[in-house]
Amino acid sequence: MTDVVSAARRALKVYSLEPAEWEKRCFTAVNLVSLELLSLRMKHEIVVGNIEVDGRPYYATTQASLQTELDAGYDPILTANAHTWIEMPDGKVLDPTIIPTLALRSILHVKWSDAIYLGPGEGQWRGRTLRYMPMLRGLEYYRHVVISALPEGVAEDFMKRRADAWADDLAALNR
């Protein structure tokens, strides 16, 4: 599985010099890592939900809040109220942003070699307990809530086509 971590690291290092730059940018990071895994024909699934750190929810995400966001659609003023990660076929979680986020909040420096979490849905990082709580699988949340702000009329069409292609590629690979 170190190939998966290497692929994730490679995808993110193209866009930033330090892991800390990915703090709170899970949707962008997961998109980039997923596209890299697709190029390597590595099966995986996109998951949206919440994560508990030391027994406390890290975000205010619930099944109901996700549904509210899905119903409302993209709002350029609001940020997504959820966390996203990748799940590998063996059930392991590949999370490219939780370690940089936790490290930054603890004022710790993290090197690329230690920046990507790959482990069980209930695991540990530096004595902190992580528990992933999946709520949605697939790209519906990306399609309806996570869209970059581009000029009117361009953003939604461009991102919808991009999300559709991404979804089609993931589905074909995971068959």
Residue pairs with C-beta under 8 A, 6 or more apart in sequence:
1 88
1 90
1 92
1 118
3 40
3 42
4 37
4 42
4 88
4 94
4 118
5 94
5 116
5 118
7 33
7 36
7 37
7 40
7 42
8 33
8 36
8 37
8 94
8 96
8 116
9 112
9 115
9 116
10 36
11 32
11 33
11 35
11 36
11 96
12 19
12 22
12 29
12 32
12 33
12 96
13 112
14 32
15 32
16 22
19 99
19 100
19 103
19 110
19 111
19 112
19 115
20 100
20 103
20 104
20 109
20 110
21 100
22 28
22 29
22 96
22 97
22 100
22 101
22 115
23 97
23 100
23 101
23 104
24 97
24 101
25 97
26 83
26 84
26 85
26 95
26 96
26 97
26 98
27 80
27 84
27 142
27 146
29 96
29 97
30 46
30 84
30 85
30 86
30 96
30 97
31 142
31 166
33 86
33 94
33 96
34 44
34 46
34 86
34 166
34 170
35 166
37 44
37 86
38 166
38 169
38 170
38 173
41 173
42 88
43 88
43 89
43 173
43 174
44 86
44 87
44 88
44 89
44 94
44 170
44 174
45 86
45 87
45 137
45 138
45 170
45 174
46 84
46 86
46 87
46 137
46 138
46 139
46 142
46 170
47 84
47 85
47 86
47 87
47 132
47 134
47 136
47 137
48 66
48 82
48 83
48 84
48 134
48 135
48 136
48 137
48 141
49 61
49 66
49 82
49 83
49 84
49 132
49 133
49 134
49 135
49 136
50 57
50 58
50 59
50 61
50 62
50 82
50 83
50 133
50 135
51 57
51 58
51 59
51 83
51 85
51 95
51 98
51 130
51 131
51 132
51 133
52 58
52 129
52 130
52 131
52 133
53 102
53 128
53 129
53 130
54 128
54 129
55 129
55 131
57 133
58 83
59 81
59 82
59 83
60 81
61 81
61 82
61 83
61 135
62 135
63 135
65 81
65 82
66 82
66 135
66 136
66 141
69 80
69 81
69 82
69 141
69 144
69 145
70 140
70 141
70 144
70 145
72 145
73 144
73 145
74 144
74 145
74 146
74 147
74 155
74 156
76 149
80 141
80 145
80 146
82 135
82 141
83 98
84 141
85 93
85 94
85 95
85 96
85 98
85 132
86 93
86 94
86 95
86 96
87 93
87 94
87 134
87 137
88 94
88 118
91 120
91 121
92 118
92 119
92 120
93 117
93 118
93 119
93 120
93 121
93 123
93 132
94 116
94 117
94 118
95 116
95 117
95 118
95 132
96 115
96 116
96 117
98 117
98 125
98 130
99 110
99 114
99 115
99 116
99 117
99 125
100 110
100 115
102 125
102 126
102 128
103 109
103 110
108 126
117 123
117 125
117 130
119 130
121 131
121 132
121 134
122 129
122 130
122 131
122 132
123 129
123 130
124 130
138 167
139 163
139 166
139 167
139 170
142 163
142 166
143 159
143 160
143 163
143 164
143 167
147 155
147 156
147 159
148 155
148 159
149 155
150 158
150 159
